[in-house]
Amino acid sequence: MARKQQFRATDPSDDLAPFRPQSRRARTEVEFDEPTILGALFGQFDANLVVIENRLGVYISARGNRIQIEGSEDSVARAREVLQGMHRRLLAGQDIDAGAVESLIAMSVEPTLEGIISGDQQHPPVMIRTRNKVIVPRSATQIEYMRALVKHDVIFALGPAGTGKTYIAVAQAVAQLINGSVKRLILSRPAVEAGEKLGFLPGDMKDKVDPYLRPLYDALFDCMPPEQVERRLASGEIEVAPIAFMRGRTLADAFVILDEAQNTTAAQMKMFLTRFGMNSRMVVCGDPKQVDLPGGPQMSGLADAVGRLEGLDGIATVRFSSADVVRHPIVGRIVEAYEGRDGD
């Protein structure tokens, strides 16, 4: 039965769209042979198809295992590529949610990106397998980032919130801990309040620092069963601590992640980076535009470290932008609006 619904024929943010020449109209049909996955492909109440319609300005009619797409020539081609990408991911056992659909739409501008993610006979697929899920990149920059996490010893991941910097690093760390390539996972961040004073916090040291480290715990629990996280925390295989606890240590056989690194001083950053030990990997994540230090951005150890170390052998720098935001699409628009105002 065909669906009836409204859709936007153009991007509402594109004010010049009515004055541009319209692409030729086109119609195509896609047929899928595996009826058991059509429910996941379409989404609840065809939600996935609605997202594609609204974002690409096409009309999609689903009848059984056949999907008919109608719209401008370019948009129809992109919608077809998105649907086929969703189908490939479902066949590979991956989940499809609204974020995955949005990422496939974004990458449909460059169809070769989905091929890179899926892999071929010469190249393995770009993905991270954890106990709970398989994480695949949702932007071209995330592809670059995942490859850097495998290849380099120290990786600086720079960019706004919502781009997956910390989440992907934690997923890669969990994968390496599970397969035994590292013995420990160490997660750290500076205990700096984001523009507010929290005052006295009751409890022991763990109780005092946990509020600052909650985003790291969230990523851990998303990648591993809770009982495994708790067991590994108790045994010391996973350690979550503020950066001040790193002084005097040598972190060997470990995957070490520093989150919110823009809130470290130059001295703290130097201390942290020099903890590097044999058979280890360090990932330093931060947004240079969100510095909460009392002295402002000029005091940030992240910018200082990138300026000194970028380009050295074994060190990679990956820069994300608002286009790489993989949360709700409105988050990307919010980031762009703030960056535009800051640049005035």
FENURNOR-V180269 format. One record per residue. N is the residue number from 0. RES is the residue in one letter. NEAR is the number of other ideal C-beta (glycine too) atoms within 12 Angstrom. Layout:
n=(N/N)
res=(RES/RES)
near=(NEAR/NEAR)
This chain:
n=(0/1/2/3/4/5/6/7/8/9/10/11/12/13/14/15/16/17/18/19/20/21/22/23/24/25/26/27/28/29/30/31/32/33/34/35/36/37/38/39/40/41/42/43/44/45/46/47/48/49/50/51/52/53/54/55/56/57/58/59/60/61/62/63/64/65/66/67/68/69/70/71/72/73/74/75/76/77/78/79/80/81/82/83/84/85/86/87/88/89/90/91/92/93/94/95/96/97/98/99/100/101/102/103/104/105/106/107/108/109/110/111/112/113/114/115/116/117/118/119/120/121/122/123/124/125/126/127/128/129/130/131/132/133/134/135/136/137/138/139/140/141/142/143/144/145/146/147/148/149/150/151/152/153/154/155/156/157/158/159/160/161/162/163/164/165/166/167/168/169/170/171/172/173/174/175/176/177/178/179/180/181/182/183/184/185/186/187/188/189/190/191/192/193/194/195/196/197/198/199/200/201/202/203/204/205/206/207/208/209/210/211/212/213/214/215/216/217/218/219/220/221/222/223/224/225/226/227/228/229/230/231/232/233/234/235/236/237/238/239/240/241/242/243/244/245/246/247/248/249/250/251/252/253/254/255/256/257/258/259/260/261/262/263/264/265/266/267/268/269/270/271/272/273/274/275/276/277/278/279/280/281/282/283/284/285/286/287/288/289/290/291/292/293/294/295/296/297/298/299/300/301/302/303/304/305/306/307/308/309/310/311/312/313/314/315/316/317/318/319/320/321/322/323/324/325/326/327/328/329/330/331/332/333/334/335/336/337/338/339/340/341/342/343)
res=(M/A/R/K/Q/Q/F/R/A/T/D/P/S/D/D/L/A/P/F/R/P/Q/S/R/R/A/R/T/E/V/E/F/D/E/P/T/I/L/G/A/L/F/G/Q/F/D/A/N/L/V/V/I/E/N/R/L/G/V/Y/I/S/A/R/G/N/R/I/Q/I/E/G/S/E/D/S/V/A/R/A/R/E/V/L/Q/G/M/H/R/R/L/L/A/G/Q/D/I/D/A/G/A/V/E/S/L/I/A/M/S/V/E/P/T/L/E/G/I/I/S/G/D/Q/Q/H/P/P/V/M/I/R/T/R/N/K/V/I/V/P/R/S/A/T/Q/I/E/Y/M/R/A/L/V/K/H/D/V/I/F/A/L/G/P/A/G/T/G/K/T/Y/I/A/V/A/Q/A/V/A/Q/L/I/N/G/S/V/K/R/L/I/L/S/R/P/A/V/E/A/G/E/K/L/G/F/L/P/G/D/M/K/D/K/V/D/P/Y/L/R/P/L/Y/D/A/L/F/D/C/M/P/P/E/Q/V/E/R/R/L/A/S/G/E/I/E/V/A/P/I/A/F/M/R/G/R/T/L/A/D/A/F/V/I/L/D/E/A/Q/N/T/T/A/A/Q/M/K/M/F/L/T/R/F/G/M/N/S/R/M/V/V/C/G/D/P/K/Q/V/D/L/P/G/G/P/Q/M/S/G/L/A/D/A/V/G/R/L/E/G/L/D/G/I/A/T/V/R/F/S/S/A/D/V/V/R/H/P/I/V/G/R/I/V/E/A/Y/E/G/R/D/G/D)
near=(8/16/21/13/20/11/27/22/23/23/20/15/15/13/10/10/17/12/9/13/10/17/20/13/18/22/22/27/21/32/20/27/14/15/14/12/24/27/20/26/38/32/28/15/13/26/23/39/37/26/36/44/37/30/33/39/31/42/32/41/27/32/17/17/21/19/36/26/36/25/33/26/21/24/37/32/25/33/43/34/32/41/43/28/40/42/30/27/34/29/19/22/16/30/22/37/25/26/29/36/38/35/41/44/37/35/36/33/22/19/24/17/28/38/21/27/36/29/18/13/7/8/14/16/27/33/30/38/25/31/24/23/24/24/38/40/43/42/42/30/33/42/35/29/41/38/26/32/41/25/18/29/27/38/42/43/44/34/38/35/31/33/37/39/46/40/41/44/48/44/39/45/47/40/31/32/35/27/16/13/21/29/26/33/43/45/47/45/44/38/27/33/17/21/12/9/11/15/9/8/17/12/11/9/17/20/13/19/28/24/24/31/35/18/27/39/27/20/36/38/28/25/37/31/18/17/12/23/32/17/14/29/27/13/15/15/29/37/32/40/35/31/39/23/26/32/18/11/23/18/35/19/22/34/42/47/51/48/43/39/46/42/38/38/28/24/19/35/36/21/25/39/37/21/28/30/23/13/19/30/38/41/48/50/47/47/37/35/26/29/28/28/30/15/14/16/21/17/24/35/37/46/32/29/35/30/19/19/28/23/13/17/11/19/25/30/33/38/29/38/24/31/28/36/34/39/24/16/27/15/23/31/21/19/30/22/17/20/23/12/11/16/9/7)
